[in-house]
């Protein structure tokens, strides 16, 4: 060990502290990230959990390792491309899923894909962990058993009433009797700020996992309980899906930006969008344009739109479709798109129907340990299914909701296929050394939030805290979405050029970015002030 600092950043204080204690006890970045992730699943149970999905970047200078453990939840074997094609009512404005009759893809047992997170956590520990597995689960078990207090951001999220035709989070919480008993008051409304949540069933599941590893979940009594509940309630998921699941170990996708090396995750993750947008924007003097000026918003939003169009058309699970990475990441192609932006062209992003910004049912962890090893992990439930199996205590993902119900498309349903996710946990290097460990939750807005924080640091010289706190904007449709701290003077200038502006009443949003800036031996952390989290230096 050296005298170098260590740091962990995440949206939940309880989880950050758990990870920090692991670092203090001699754990490495992977150990800390896993302990943090397990606690997140307890104290932010609609954002993530052992039945979710995600992507984890691991970089270790000592071990000469730089890889992604990708765990995108695949569709169950019972899923078929045409199963929902006659139920389509519309598409979310920003492309985050489809609205179907009966909302069968959005809530309930048919919305559940194969749980992937726990298998990936176990694989990460096997490949890179130092501390005993059971010690990494102990803080989460403790929080589940003794209980935790509902925080401000959880209060806000749980009380969400739904948008774009989506089911409200209130309805998700009380969809099953087990979920309602955990997360609602006696009158059926979600628990409020300061209310206690105790989850002995989840504690028991985590204790079984601590003793028996991931096999206790995927092949033991827990798998049997999951299978029985799915069969009894019309779910697609089966025990065989659990037994057959394996996370993937992949090389990073790589790009460059103004002399920095940018590394992010492979498809079906959002790393390709981040690198493509940076390729386009490198053709502009963003610092000279001025941060968040009307022209700055125009340029960056057009880059976002082009990346979104390409994603919708051709990015998906590479095991099922050919993703044209060479073309999407080609600098000459990026220059062509930049010339269209320079000429003032307004790109179109086709959508079936829909409106509103997406929910952000996801969370993130950034860690740097004292040996310089780094982890950036984004994990999620997607749009949570609302299903809690009696006696198990955790909520399942709702990843079927973002598949395209139209057969023959990049995002169409297929058994064993993972749908696209904008998650892009990233590590940026300069001269071979990490300078930025970053990621975010935020549905289709993840890559857009991460992009802006990266630009804030690399182009505008902001600290990490300043970079994640600066007001953000996005364009993943024909319109430009802005948070309320973007001045009307700025958006009026864009409206005059023919842009539709949709202003959020919220001051913070467009993802919740959490990152660490590395400056030699010094670490500078930033937790997005739109959530409850913190950066903790060890």
N, C-alpha and C positions, 0 to 999 in steps of 0.2 A: 504494500500500500504506500501511497505517496501522501504529501501534504495537500494535494489538490482537493478542491471543493467537490461536493456532490450535490445534486438537486433533483427534486421531483415536483412536477406540476400536473394538476388535474382539477376537474370541476367540483370535487367533493372533499371538504376538509378532512372528514374522517378517513377517507381513502388515502389522501396525501400523507396524513400522519402515519398510517400503517406502513406505507412504503418507506417513509423516512426512518422509521424504527428498524426496518429490515436493513437499510443502508448502515445505520449506526451499529447494528449487530454484526456487520461484516458481510452482508449480502451484496451481490452485484446488481447491476441495472435490471437484469431479467428477473431476479428474485424480487426486487422492489416493485417492478411493474406488475408482477403476478399477484403479490399481496395486495397491492392497490386495486387491481381489477376485481379480485374476489370481494373486497369490501364494497366497491362500487355496485356490484350486483345486489348487495344487501340494502344499501342506503340510497340507491337510485334505481329501483327495481323495474321501472318502465323504460329506462335508458339502455340497460345492458344486463348481462347475466350469463350463467353457465349454459343456457339454451339459446345463445345468440350467435353472432358471427363477427368477423373483423379481419384485421390485417396488422401484423406486427413486424416492424423493422428492428433488426438487431445488428449493431456494429460493435466489434471488439478489436481494438488495436493490438492488444496482447495476443489474442487468439487468432488474429488475422481473419476474422469472420465478418462478413457483411452479407446478410441475407434477409429474405422476407418469409415469415411463417404466415401464409395466407389461409384463412379459414372462412371462405364465403359459403354460406349455408346453401347446399344444393336442394333442388326440388325432390320430394319423395319419389320412389320408384313408381308409385301409382298415378303420378301426374301425367297428363297428356297435352299436346299442343293445342288441341281444339276444345278442351274441356269447358272453357268459359267464353268461347268466341261469340256465342249468341246472347251474352249478358251485358255487352258493353253499353254504357250510358255516356261515357266521356273520358277525357284524359286530363290530369292535372296540368295547369297552365305551364308549370316549369318542368313537366315531364316526370314528376315523382309519382308514378303509378297511374292506374286506371280506375275509374268508377264503374262498378258492376252492379247489376240488379241483386238485391239481397245482401250486398256488401260482403259476399262470401270470401273475397280475396283480402278483405281489410280487417275482419274481426272473426274470431271463432276458430274452430278446429281445422278447417280447410285452408286457413291462411298460413299454417305452420310449415316451414321448411325444416330440414334435418338440423338439429342443434350441433353447432360446430365449435363453440368457444372453449368448452372444457377440454376437448381433445387437443386443441391448439395450445392451451396453457400447459398441459402435460407434456406435449412435444417440446415446447420451449424450455421447460424445466429439464427435461432429459438431455437436450442438446447443450444448454448454456447455464443452467442453474447451479448454484453452489450450496445453498442452504437446504435442509431437509424439507421435503414436500409438505409434510404436516404442519411445519412451522409457518409456512406461507398461507395456509388456510386458517390458522388459529385466530387472527384478528377478525376475519369475516364471521367465523363461528360465534365469537364473543359478541359482536354487534347484533347478529341475528337473534341470539338467545336473550341478551339483556335489553335489547331494544334501542331505538334511535329516535331522535326528534325530527319531525318534518321541517325542512329548511325552506327559506323563501322561494328559491327557484323551483323546488319540488311542489310547493303549494301552487305556484303559478301554472306549472305544467299540468298537474293533476286536475286543475279546475278548467282546463281548456275545453271549449264547447264545440270544437270541430270547425273545419273549413273545407272548401272545395268539394263538398258532398261527403267528406270523410266522417267516420265515426268519431265522436268526441272521446277524449281521454277519460272523462267521467264514466262513459259507458263501458270503456275497456276495463276500468278498475272493477266494476261490479258485474262484469259479464259472467263470471262463474261465482258460485257461492263461496269458494275458497278465497278468491281474490277480494270479494266484497268484505268478507270477515277480516281480512288483513288490512285493507287500505281504506275502508269507508267507515263513517260514523253510523250510529244506529238508524239515522234517517236516510241512509243510502248515499249521502253526499260524500265526496272525498275528504279524508282527514285534512285538517288545516294546520297552519303554522304552529309548531310547538307540540302538536299531538304526537303521542308515542306509537311506534310500530314495533311489535315484537313478533318474531317469526320462528318459533321452535321447530316447525317442519323443515324450513330451509336449513336451520342449524343441524338437524339430524342428517339431512342429505349431505351437507358439507362434511360432517364428521365421517360419514361412510366413505366419501371421496378421499378424505385425509388418510383413512385406514387402507383403503383398497385401490387408490388411484382412480384414473378415469374409467377403468374397466367396471368399477362399481356402478357407474352411470350408464355406460354403453352396452354392458353385457350382463349385469347383475340384476338384483331385485328391482332397482330403480327402472331399468329398461323394461322389465315386465310390467311394472305399474304404468309406465308411459304407454306401452302398447295396448294395454287393456283399456285405458281411458280414451285413446284415439279410436279404437274399434267401437267403443260404446257410444261415441258422439260424432261419428261420421268423418273423422279425420283421415288424412292421407298417410300420415307418418306411421311407420311400422318398426318393430324391433330390428328387422333385417337392415333397415336404413341406418339405424344407430350402429349396428355391428360392423357395417361396411364402410362407415365414414373414416376418412383420413385427411388431415390438413396437408397442404402442399408447401414444399420448401423451394423457393424461387430466388433467382438473382434479381437485384433491383433493376428497374427501368432507369436509364441514365440520360441526362441532358446537361447542358451548360447554359449559364446566364452571366454575362459580363465578367467572365473569368472564374466564376464559381461552378463547381460540379453539383448538379442537382440529382439526387437519387430518390426514387419513389417506388410505389408498388405497381406490379403488372396488372393488366386486365384479368378479371372483370372489375378491378379497382380503378380509382380515379386518377392514378399517377400520370397516365397518358394525357389527360386533360391539363393537368398542371404544367407538364413539360411543354406541351404544344402551345399553351397560352404564353409561357415565358419566351418560347422561340419567336412568337409573333411580336411580343412587346419589346424584345431586344432591338427591334428596328426603329424604336422611338426614343427620344430623349425625355424620359418620364420625369426626371429630376428637374429639367429645364421647363417642362410643361407646368409644373406646380402641383403639389399634392391636392387631390380632390377638387381641382378646378373643373369647369364644365368640359373643357377639352380632354382633360385627364379621364374623367368619367366616360366620355364618348369613346376614347381609344380603348380603354380597358374593357368596357362593356362589349364593344364589337369583337374583341378577342374572345371574350367569354361566349358570345353567341356562335362564333365559328366553331369553337371547340365543342359546344353543345350540339350543333348540327351534325358534326362528324361523329360524336359519341352516339347520338340517336340512330344514325345510319349504320354504323359499322363496328361499334365496340360492344363486346359481350364476353361470354365465357369462351376462351380460346380452345377448349376441348370440344366445342360444338360449332364454332364459326371461325373463319379465318379473319383475324383482326389485322388490318393493314398498317402495322406499326411503322414500317419503313416510310410509307407515304405520310402518315399523320405527324411523324416527328422529323420529316425532311425540312431542312432549313430553307431550301428554295421554295417549297410549298408555303412555309410560314411567311416568306418574303412576299409571295403573291398575295396572300391574305392581307398582309400589312399595307400593300399598295392600294388595295380596295378601301381599307380604312382611311388611308391618307387622302384618298380621292373623295371621301365623304359618303361612300355607299353605306346604306343601312341594311344589314343582313336580316333575313327572315328566318324564324325558327318555327316550323310547322307544328301545330298542335291540333288534336281533335276538338278539345273543348276544355273548359275548366278555368279556375281563377284561384288566387291566393298563394301566399308563401307556404312552404311545407312545414310540417312539424319537425322537431329535431330530436328524434328518439335514439340518441347515440351518445357516446362519451369518448374521452381521449385521455392518454397518459403520455407525458414526456419525461424521460429520466436520463441523467448523466451521472455515472458513478465516479469514485475517486481515481479509478484507473483509466478514465476517459472512455469507457464503454457507454454506448448510447442505446436507448430503446425509444421508439415512437410507435405507439399502438392506439389504433382507433377500433372500438368494438361497440356492438349495437344489438338491438332487437329489431331493427328496421322500424316498421310501424308495429308496435307490440300487438300480439294476437288477442290479448285480454284473457288468455286461457291459463289458469293455474290448476294443476291436477291436485285433487284432494290428497293431503298428506305429504306433498312434495314441496310446496311453498314458493317455487320459482315460477316466473312467467315465461312463456315460450315466445320466440321470435314470430313475426308476421311477415316473413320475407316473400311470400307468394304475392303480396300486394303490389309489387313493383314489376313483376313480369308483364310482358305484353301479351294480352289474350288473343292477339291476332297471329295465327300461324305464319311461318315463313319469314320472320323478321329477326333482327339481331337479338332482341330481348324476349323472343317467344318462349313459352313454357316447353320444357322437355324433362323427362325423368333424369335425375342426376345432374342437372344443369344449374349453375349459379347465376343469379341475375346481376346486372351491372350495379355497382355501388360507387358513389362519388368519394368514398373514404380514400384519403391519400396521405397516410402517415409518412413523413419525409425527413431526410437528413441531408443537409447541404454542406459541402466541403469547400475549403480553400487551401490549395497547396497540400492536399492529402489529409488535412485535419478537419474535423467537424467544426462548423461555425454556427449551425442552426439545427435544432431538433424540434420538429413542429408537426402539428396536426390539429384536427377539429372534428366535432360532431356537426350535423346540420343538413342532413339529407342531400338534395342536389346542390345545396349551397356550400358544401364542404370545400370543394376545390376552389370556389370563388373567395371564401373567407381566408383560406390558407394562402392563396395567391396574393391577396392584398397585404397580409401581414408580412409575407416574404418581400414584396416590393417596398413596404414601409421600412424594413431593416436595410435591405441591400441598396435601394435607390435613394431613400430619404434619410438614412442614417439614424433611424429611431432606435431607442432601447426596446427590449422585448416587451416590457410593460406598455410603453407608448404604442408599439406596433399593434398589439392585440386590442387596445382600447380605442384606437382611432375609428371614427364612424365609417361604416361600410355600405356598399351598394352591390347590385348584382343584375345580370341580365341573362337568364336562361330561357327566355321566351321573347316575344316581340316587344315586350315592355322593359323598362328599367325600374327595378325595385330599389328603394333607398330607405335607410333608417332615418328617423326623425331629426337626427343631429346634422344631416346634410342640409345646408341652408336652402331655402326656397329660391334665393337669388341664383344659386347654381342650377337647380332643376328647371327654373323658368327659362334659362338660356338653352337648355336641352330641348324643352318643349317647343321652343321657337324653331328648332331645327327639325321638328316633326316626330320627336320621340314621345311615346306614352310614358308618363311617370306615375308610378304607384308608390305612395308614401306610407310607410308603416308608422303607426302611432308609437311604436317602441323606440327607445333610444339606442338599444343594443340589439344585435342580431346579424343575419347573414352568417351563420355558423357561430360557434363559440371556440375561438382559437386559443390553444395553449401551447406555449413553446419555451425553449431555453436557448439563449444566445451564448455561445462559447467564445470567450476572449482570452486566449492563453490559459492561464490557471484560474481565471475568474468566470463565474457563471452568472448570467442575468436572466431571470425568469419572468414570465408574464402569464397570468391567469386571466382569461377573458372576464371583465367585470360584469358581463351579462349573466353569468352563472354564479355559483356559490363558492367557487374553488379558490386555490391559493398556490403559490410557489413556495416551497420550503427548502431552504439550504441546510445541508448537513456538514 
